[in-house]
Amino acid sequence: MKPLSLCMNGCKGAAVKRFSFDLDAYQAQRLFSPIRDKRGSISLWMNSMKIMSVNAPSPRDVVATLSLVVSKMSRLFLCSETKVFSLNFPFHVYDQNGFIGFKSRNCGDIDSRVTSEILSLVDSFQVLEKSDVYGFSEPIMDSCEVCPDSWVLLRDLMLCEDGYLRYDNDLARANGHLHPRHHVDFFYTGSSTLKVGSAAQFEVEDLVNLCDVNTECLYFVPSKNIGT
């Protein structure tokens, strides 16, 4: 498991814990897959926890970074050259003898076996896409025979809020105020998503501050009040 290495920053009296991990191309490909539904969120949470809990050296060829920021919020931030996105992290993070430990609201320690079972259920068996109750329940019942916490954890993840937002530096599709080059997308489904333009590039710290209620707010400015 990964030794605890905390970056503590003062935010109006609140301590911020930050865990950062370098990603190689293979890890980044797994984590940067587009999120379109709850299955994508769950897959990202499980794969992120696997990376954070493995005591592995930093890769030689770093193409992206993964950060877990814990204060009043608890969120994952993933950053590449042109994209920064963030997701709620619905787990309790604690020091487990100098290593990172995770718990959910109703599940005990979350280890590699549990995360592998959840990945198998949502990715291999695709239980969240099943149209009948038996296709949904049978793989879960089989999983619980070898890992009793599978259903408890999956239920927690199905019910929790995703809190997804993504910054894009999208020069190729830029189209004035309809699709600004620099913009932040909130939510991931077509019926709920909304886009907010930015006059300049967002850094990962800007997104961290946007999500942290302990820092000063960013302000939206209507497009009619800014230049093209």
N, C-alpha and C positions, 0 to 999 in steps of 0.2 A: 504494500500500500504506500501511497505517496506521503512523505514526511510533511508535517504542517509547516508552512512558510507563510506568515501573515504580513501583509502590508497594512499598517494601521495609520489611518489618516483622520485628522480631526474634522468633523463636520458639525459645527455648532454644538459641540459637546457629545456628539454621538461617534462612537468608534466604528470604523469601517474595516471589515476583514476581507482581504482580497487574495484569491488563489489563482495564479496564472500558469498556463501550460502552453508550450510551443507544439504546433501540429505539423506533421509532414503531409505530403500530398495524399497518401492513403487515408490518414485520419481525417483530413479536411474534407475529402470526398464523402465520407460517411456522415459527417456532421453538417455539411453545407447543402445537403439535398433539400430541394424546396419543400416547405411545409404547407400542406393543403388541407389537412384534417387532423383530428386528434391522434390518429395512428402516427403521423409524422412527429408530433410533439413527444409522444411516449417513446418512440424510437430514439429521438435526440436525447431525451433525458437518460435513458439507459446507456446509450453509447458514451455519453459524456461522463457518466459515473464510472464506467469501466476505465476510461482514460485517466480520470482524476484519482482513482484508487490503486493504480498500478505504479509501482516504484520503478519507473523506466527513465533512462537518460534522455535529455533533450535531443531531438533529431538533428542531424547535420543540416538538412535542407528544410528550413522552416518556411512554410507558405502561408500560415495563418496562426492565430492564437485563440485560446479558450480561456476565459476568465470567469470565476465565480465570485460575485460581490455580495457580501452579507452585511447589512446594517438593519434598518427597519424593514428594508426590502431584502429579498433573497432572489438573485437573478443570474442567469448565464448570459455572457456576452461573447459572441464569436466575431472575429475581425479578420478580414482578408484585405487585399489591396483595394478593392472597389466596393466592398460590402461590409456592413456592420449590422448584426441583428441580435436580438435579445429575447429571452423567454423566461417567464417565471420559473423558479426552482422550488418546487413544493416539498422540500425535505428539510429536516433539521440536520445541521452540520455540526459536528462536535469533534473534539480532540480524543482520539482513541490511541492512547499510549504513543503520542508523537506522530500519528497518522490521521488522515481524514476518515471520519466515520459518518454514515448517513442513516437516518431513520425517517419514516413517513409518519403521518398522523396516527395510523392504526397498525403499523407494521414495525417489528423490531429492527434489529440491524439488517441493513440491506447489503448483501454480499454479491459476489460474482455469480453464484448459482441462481439467485433470485432474478438478477437483471437478465441473465441468459434465458430463463424461463419466460419472462415477460416479452423479450424480443422474439422468442419462438412463437408465442401466442399471437402477437400483433403483426409480425412480418411473415412468418412461415405459414401459420394456420389462418392468419387474417381474420381473427374472430370478430373484429369490429366491423367487418364488411359482410358478415353473414346475415342472410335474410330470414333465417328461422332460428328458433331458440335452441334447438338441438345442435346445430352447427356451431353456435356460440358456446354452449355450456359443456359439451362433451370434451373438447380439448382442454378446457379449464379444469374440469374434474380430473382428467388424466394427469394434468400438471400438478394438481394439489396432492396427488398420491406420492409424488417424489419431492415436492416442495410446498408444504402446507401454506406458506405465506403468499403464494402466487395470486390467489383471488383477492385477498385483502389488499395487496399492493395495487393490482390492476384496477380494483374498484376505486381506490383513492385517486389514481391517475385519471380515470374516466370522469370523475366528478370535480376535479380541481380546475381552476382557471388557468388558461395558457399565458395570457398577458403578452402576446406576440407583437413585436414591432421590428421594422427593418429599415435601415438607411441604405440607399443606393446612390452611387455615382454613375448615372446611366447616360453617358454622352451619346451613345448610338441611337437611343430612342427619344432624346430630348425634343420637346415640342412646346416651347414657350411656357405659359402657365398651365396648359393642359397636362403636360408631363415634364416638369422641371428636371433639369439634369441632376440636381441635388434634391432629394426628397426622402421623406420618411413614410413608410406604409404601416398602418396600424391594422391589426387582425389579419387573418389569412384566408377567410372564405370570401367568395365573390359577393355574397349578399351583405357582408358586414364591413369589408375593407374600406379604408379611406386613406387618401394621400395628402400629405402636407409638404409643400415645397420649402426649400431652404435657399437663401441667397448665397451660401458658401458651403464648402465641404464640411461634413460632420466628422469629427474624430471620435474614437471610442469613448473618450472621457465626456464628450458632449452627450452621448447617449446614456452614460452612467448618471450624469447630473439630471438629465430629463426624467429618469426613473426614480431618482432618490428624493423623497419628500423632505429630507434634511438639508438640501441645497436650494439655492434661489431658483425660482421658476424661469423657464424660457417662455417667450411670448410669441403668439401667432400674429402675423400682420396680414390683413387682407391684400390680395394681389393688386387691387386697384390703387393701393397706397405705396406700391414699390415700382421701380423701373423694370423694364423688360431685360 
